[in-house]
Amino acid sequence: SLPLLPPPSLPPLPPLPPSSLPSLPPTSLPPLPPPSQSPLPPPSLPPLPPPSLPAFA
């Protein structure tokens, strides 16, 4: 019977420098209007027909 070995202790990952990520300026994205100004229309889905399954007694 082999003794159970503890899981290997992995060293913590070093923090990524901020320069590694591309810094996108906030002006690159258009400002999203509040949802109150652009109400979403109701979904135009037809009503689902009743399931044509036999009723089990």
MOPAC internal coordinates of N, CA, C and O (Angstrom, degrees):
PM7 1SCF
backbone

  N    0.0000 0     0.00 0     0.00 0    0    0    0
  C    1.4773 1     0.00 0     0.00 0    1    0    0
  C    1.5369 1   109.18 1     0.00 0    2    1    0
  O    1.2310 1   120.47 1   -57.01 1    3    2    1
  N    1.2948 1   116.70 1   122.99 1    3    2    1
  C    1.4579 1   120.08 1  -178.82 1    5    3    2
  C    1.5227 1   109.45 1   -84.08 1    6    5    3
  O    1.2310 1   120.43 1   -39.27 1    7    6    5
  N    1.3315 1   116.78 1   140.73 1    7    6    5
  C    1.4806 1   118.60 1   177.91 1    9    7    6
  C    1.5270 1   110.39 1   -68.48 1   10    9    7
  O    1.2310 1   120.96 1   -35.21 1   11   10    9
  N    1.3172 1   115.77 1   144.79 1   11   10    9
  C    1.4684 1   120.02 1  -179.77 1   13   11   10
  C    1.5212 1   109.19 1   -73.43 1   14   13   11
  O    1.2310 1   120.98 1   -57.85 1   15   14   13
  N    1.3348 1   115.73 1   122.15 1   15   14   13
  C    1.4645 1   119.26 1   179.57 1   17   15   14
  C    1.5264 1   109.50 1   -85.69 1   18   17   15
  O    1.2310 1   119.71 1   -39.84 1   19   18   17
  N    1.3159 1   118.16 1   140.16 1   19   18   17
  C    1.4806 1   119.86 1   176.74 1   21   19   18
  C    1.5269 1   109.49 1   -68.02 1   22   21   19
  O    1.2310 1   119.74 1   -24.11 1   23   22   21
  N    1.3289 1   118.09 1   155.89 1   23   22   21
  C    1.4674 1   120.43 1   179.91 1   25   23   22
  C    1.5229 1   109.74 1   -62.43 1   26   25   23
  O    1.2310 1   120.45 1   -35.48 1   27   26   25
  N    1.3238 1   116.75 1   144.52 1   27   26   25
  C    1.4750 1   118.81 1  -179.85 1   29   27   26
  C    1.5185 1   111.23 1   -64.19 1   30   29   27
  O    1.2310 1   121.53 1   -42.75 1   31   30   29
  N    1.3219 1   114.69 1   137.25 1   31   30   29
  C    1.4661 1   117.92 1  -178.19 1   33   31   30
  C    1.5224 1   109.02 1   -85.89 1   34   33   31
  O    1.2310 1   121.03 1   -74.01 1   35   34   33
  N    1.3184 1   115.64 1   105.99 1   35   34   33
  C    1.4622 1   119.74 1  -179.14 1   37   35   34
  C    1.5237 1   109.26 1   -79.04 1   38   37   35
  O    1.2310 1   120.38 1   -41.43 1   39   38   37
  N    1.3293 1   116.88 1   138.57 1   39   38   37
  C    1.4697 1   118.66 1   177.49 1   41   39   38
  C    1.5256 1   109.95 1   -68.92 1   42   41   39
  O    1.2310 1   119.85 1   -32.49 1   43   42   41
  N    1.3247 1   117.89 1   147.51 1   43   42   41
  C    1.4772 1   120.24 1  -179.75 1   45   43   42
  C    1.5240 1   110.26 1   -64.47 1   46   45   43
  O    1.2310 1   121.17 1   -35.72 1   47   46   45
  N    1.3200 1   115.36 1   144.28 1   47   46   45
  C    1.4662 1   119.33 1   180.00 1   49   47   46
  C    1.5270 1   109.74 1   -71.70 1   50   49   47
  O    1.2310 1   120.43 1   -41.60 1   51   50   49
  N    1.3182 1   116.79 1   138.40 1   51   50   49
  C    1.4746 1   118.35 1   178.66 1   53   51   50
  C    1.5248 1   109.97 1   -68.96 1   54   53   51
  O    1.2310 1   119.89 1   -33.56 1   55   54   53
  N    1.3229 1   117.82 1   146.44 1   55   54   53
  C    1.4773 1   120.30 1  -179.50 1   57   55   54
  C    1.5242 1   110.22 1   -65.81 1   58   57   55
  O    1.2310 1   121.04 1   -38.13 1   59   58   57
  N    1.3235 1   115.61 1   141.87 1   59   58   57
  C    1.4633 1   119.78 1   179.60 1   61   59   58
  C    1.5274 1   109.58 1   -75.53 1   62   61   59
  O    1.2310 1   120.54 1   -43.22 1   63   62   61
  N    1.3162 1   116.57 1   136.78 1   63   62   61
  C    1.4711 1   118.22 1   177.53 1   65   63   62
  C    1.5312 1   109.80 1   -69.03 1   66   65   63
  O    1.2310 1   119.91 1   -32.74 1   67   66   65
  N    1.3198 1   117.77 1   147.26 1   67   66   65
  C    1.4772 1   120.49 1  -179.30 1   69   67   66
  C    1.5245 1   112.00 1   -60.62 1   70   69   67
  O    1.2310 1   120.26 1   155.46 1   71   70   69
  N    1.3358 1   117.12 1   -24.54 1   71   70   69
  C    1.4679 1   118.76 1  -176.64 1   73   71   70
  C    1.5203 1   111.54 1   -71.89 1   74   73   71
  O    1.2310 1   120.05 1   164.93 1   75   74   73
  N    1.3469 1   117.50 1   -15.07 1   75   74   73
  C    1.4618 1   119.33 1  -177.85 1   77   75   74
  C    1.5305 1   110.75 1   -75.12 1   78   77   75
  O    1.2310 1   120.54 1   155.29 1   79   78   77
  N    1.3299 1   116.56 1   -24.71 1   79   78   77
  C    1.4627 1   119.35 1  -179.71 1   81   79   78
  C    1.5281 1   109.47 1   -98.23 1   82   81   79
  O    1.2310 1   120.84 1   -43.73 1   83   82   81
  N    1.3467 1   115.99 1   136.27 1   83   82   81
  C    1.4719 1   117.66 1   178.67 1   85   83   82
  C    1.5260 1   110.61 1   -69.12 1   86   85   83
  O    1.2310 1   120.76 1   -53.58 1   87   86   85
  N    1.3026 1   116.16 1   126.42 1   87   86   85
  C    1.4653 1   119.65 1  -178.20 1   89   87   86
  C    1.5326 1   109.03 1   -89.06 1   90   89   87
  O    1.2310 1   121.20 1   -72.24 1   91   90   89
  N    1.3091 1   115.32 1   107.76 1   91   90   89
  C    1.4637 1   119.64 1  -179.86 1   93   91   90
  C    1.5197 1   109.06 1   -85.75 1   94   93   91
  O    1.2310 1   120.58 1   -49.28 1   95   94   93
  N    1.3242 1   116.49 1   130.72 1   95   94   93
  C    1.4717 1   117.88 1   177.87 1   97   95   94
  C    1.5256 1   110.36 1   -68.51 1   98   97   95
  O    1.2310 1   119.43 1   -32.65 1   99   98   97
  N    1.3076 1   118.69 1   147.35 1   99   98   97
  C    1.4816 1   120.57 1  -178.01 1  101   99   98
  C    1.5193 1   112.22 1   -64.93 1  102  101   99
  O    1.2310 1   120.28 1   161.21 1  103  102  101
  N    1.3526 1   117.06 1   -18.79 1  103  102  101
  C    1.4676 1   119.06 1  -177.24 1  105  103  102
  C    1.5224 1   111.16 1   -80.15 1  106  105  103
  O    1.2310 1   119.75 1   174.44 1  107  106  105
  N    1.3536 1   118.08 1    -5.56 1  107  106  105
  C    1.4621 1   119.22 1  -178.23 1  109  107  106
  C    1.5301 1   110.93 1   -74.45 1  110  109  107
  O    1.2310 1   120.85 1   155.11 1  111  110  109
  N    1.3433 1   115.97 1   -24.89 1  111  110  109
  C    1.4602 1   118.84 1  -179.77 1  113  111  110
  C    1.5236 1   109.75 1  -101.90 1  114  113  111
  O    1.2310 1   120.48 1   -44.52 1  115  114  113
  N    1.3360 1   116.69 1   135.48 1  115  114  113
  C    1.4772 1   118.29 1   178.50 1  117  115  114
  C    1.5211 1   109.73 1   -69.07 1  118  117  115
  O    1.2310 1   120.07 1   -36.31 1  119  118  117
  N    1.3145 1   117.47 1   143.69 1  119  118  117
  C    1.4743 1   119.48 1   179.73 1  121  119  118
  C    1.5204 1   110.88 1   -66.74 1  122  121  119
  O    1.2310 1   120.86 1   -46.62 1  123  122  121
  N    1.3107 1   115.97 1   133.38 1  123  122  121
  C    1.4657 1   119.67 1  -179.71 1  125  123  122
  C    1.5303 1   109.42 1   -81.20 1  126  125  123
  O    1.2310 1   120.37 1   -50.02 1  127  126  125
  N    1.3298 1   116.90 1   129.98 1  127  126  125
  C    1.4810 1   118.79 1   178.71 1  129  127  126
  C    1.5195 1   109.69 1   -70.65 1  130  129  127
  O    1.2310 1   120.08 1   -29.01 1  131  130  129
  N    1.3143 1   117.46 1   150.99 1  131  130  129
  C    1.4733 1   119.44 1   177.85 1  133  131  130
  C    1.5203 1   110.17 1   -61.96 1  134  133  131
  O    1.2310 1   119.76 1   -29.84 1  135  134  133
  N    1.3156 1   118.06 1   150.16 1  135  134  133
  C    1.4767 1   120.23 1  -177.97 1  137  135  134
  C    1.5237 1   112.89 1   -64.55 1  138  137  135
  O    1.2310 1   120.17 1   161.84 1  139  138  137
  N    1.3401 1   117.28 1   -18.16 1  139  138  137
  C    1.4609 1   119.17 1  -178.19 1  141  139  138
  C    1.5288 1   110.71 1   -72.29 1  142  141  139
  O    1.2310 1   120.32 1   153.71 1  143  142  141
  N    1.3458 1   116.99 1   -26.29 1  143  142  141
  C    1.4679 1   119.39 1  -178.74 1  145  143  142
  C    1.5210 1   111.29 1   -85.43 1  146  145  143
  O    1.2310 1   120.17 1   154.68 1  147  146  145
  N    1.3280 1   117.27 1   -25.32 1  147  146  145
  C    1.4651 1   119.72 1  -179.42 1  149  147  146
  C    1.5249 1   109.31 1  -122.88 1  150  149  147
  O    1.2310 1   120.08 1  -100.67 1  151  150  149
  N    1.3365 1   117.46 1    79.33 1  151  150  149
  C    1.4674 1   119.55 1  -179.20 1  153  151  150
  C    1.5221 1   110.29 1   -67.66 1  154  153  151
  O    1.2310 1   120.70 1   -42.13 1  155  154  153
  N    1.3028 1   116.27 1   137.87 1  155  154  153
  C    1.4625 1   119.68 1   179.13 1  157  155  154
  C    1.5273 1   109.40 1   -78.34 1  158  157  155
  O    1.2310 1   120.57 1   -43.83 1  159  158  157
  N    1.3279 1   116.51 1   136.17 1  159  158  157
  C    1.4776 1   118.43 1   178.93 1  161  159  158
  C    1.5191 1   109.88 1   -68.47 1  162  161  159
  O    1.2310 1   120.02 1   -26.62 1  163  162  161
  N    1.3182 1   117.56 1   153.38 1  163  162  161
  C    1.4762 1   119.58 1   179.46 1  165  163  162
  C    1.5228 1   109.61 1   -64.02 1  166  165  163
  O    1.2310 1   119.49 1   -34.31 1  167  166  165
  N    1.2983 1   118.57 1   145.69 1  167  166  165
  C    1.4719 1   120.40 1  -179.89 1  169  167  166
  C    1.5161 1   110.86 1   -62.73 1  170  169  167
  O    1.2310 1   120.88 1   -52.40 1  171  170  169
  N    1.3362 1   115.92 1   127.60 1  171  170  169
  C    1.4712 1   119.42 1  -178.02 1  173  171  170
  C    1.5197 1   109.17 1   -89.49 1  174  173  171
  O    1.2310 1   121.17 1  -115.80 1  175  174  173
  N    1.3427 1   115.36 1    64.20 1  175  174  173
  C    1.4619 1   119.54 1   178.72 1  177  175  174
  C    1.5223 1   108.95 1  -103.86 1  178  177  175
  O    1.2310 1   120.36 1   -44.13 1  179  178  177
  N    1.3182 1   116.92 1   135.87 1  179  178  177
  C    1.4817 1   118.89 1   179.28 1  181  179  178
  C    1.5282 1   108.94 1   -68.48 1  182  181  179
  O    1.2310 1   120.36 1   -29.93 1  183  182  181
  N    1.3294 1   116.92 1   150.07 1  183  182  181
  C    1.4788 1   119.59 1   179.16 1  185  183  182
  C    1.5150 1   110.01 1   -62.63 1  186  185  183
  O    1.2310 1   120.85 1   -40.44 1  187  186  185
  N    1.3109 1   115.97 1   139.56 1  187  186  185
  C    1.4675 1   119.50 1  -179.29 1  189  187  186
  C    1.5289 1   109.73 1   -73.03 1  190  189  187
  O    1.2310 1   120.51 1   -47.28 1  191  190  189
  N    1.3460 1   116.63 1   132.72 1  191  190  189
  C    1.4775 1   118.94 1   178.25 1  193  191  190
  C    1.5228 1   109.77 1   -69.90 1  194  193  191
  O    1.2310 1   120.29 1   -25.27 1  195  194  193
  N    1.3146 1   117.05 1   154.73 1  195  194  193
  C    1.4750 1   119.28 1   179.59 1  197  195  194
  C    1.5230 1   109.34 1   -63.66 1  198  197  195
  O    1.2310 1   120.02 1   -36.93 1  199  198  197
  N    1.3219 1   117.57 1   143.07 1  199  198  197
  C    1.4747 1   119.75 1  -179.24 1  201  199  198
  C    1.5206 1   111.00 1   -64.13 1  202  201  199
  O    1.2310 1   121.22 1   -48.54 1  203  202  201
  N    1.3362 1   115.27 1   131.46 1  203  202  201
  C    1.4726 1   118.35 1  -179.03 1  205  203  202
  C    1.5185 1   109.16 1   -89.33 1  206  205  203
  O    1.2310 1   121.28 1  -115.59 1  207  206  205
  N    1.3286 1   115.16 1    64.41 1  207  206  205
  C    1.4645 1   119.69 1   178.25 1  209  207  206
  C    1.5232 1   108.75 1  -109.04 1  210  209  207
  O    1.2310 1   120.35 1   -37.68 1  211  210  209
  N    1.3141 1   116.94 1   142.32 1  211  210  209
  C    1.4817 1   118.87 1   179.22 1  213  211  210
  C    1.5255 1   110.01 1   -67.04 1  214  213  211
  O    1.2310 1   121.32 1   -41.34 1  215  214  213
  N    1.3181 1   115.07 1   138.66 1  215  214  213
  C    1.4742 1   119.05 1  -179.80 1  217  215  214
  C    1.5250 1   108.58 1   -76.92 1  218  217  215
  O    1.2310 1   121.47 1   -58.15 1  219  218  217
  N    1.3181 1   114.80 1   121.85 1  219  218  217
  C    1.4582 1   118.37 1   179.52 1  221  219  218
  C    1.5204 1   109.64 1   -79.65 1  222  221  219
  O    1.2310 1   120.75 1   -51.06 1  223  222  221
  N    1.3163 1   116.16 1   128.94 1  223  222  221
  C    1.4664 1   119.86 1  -178.82 1  225  223  222
  C    1.5268 1   109.31 1   -72.74 1  226  225  223
  O    1.2310 1   120.10 1   180.00 1  227  226  225

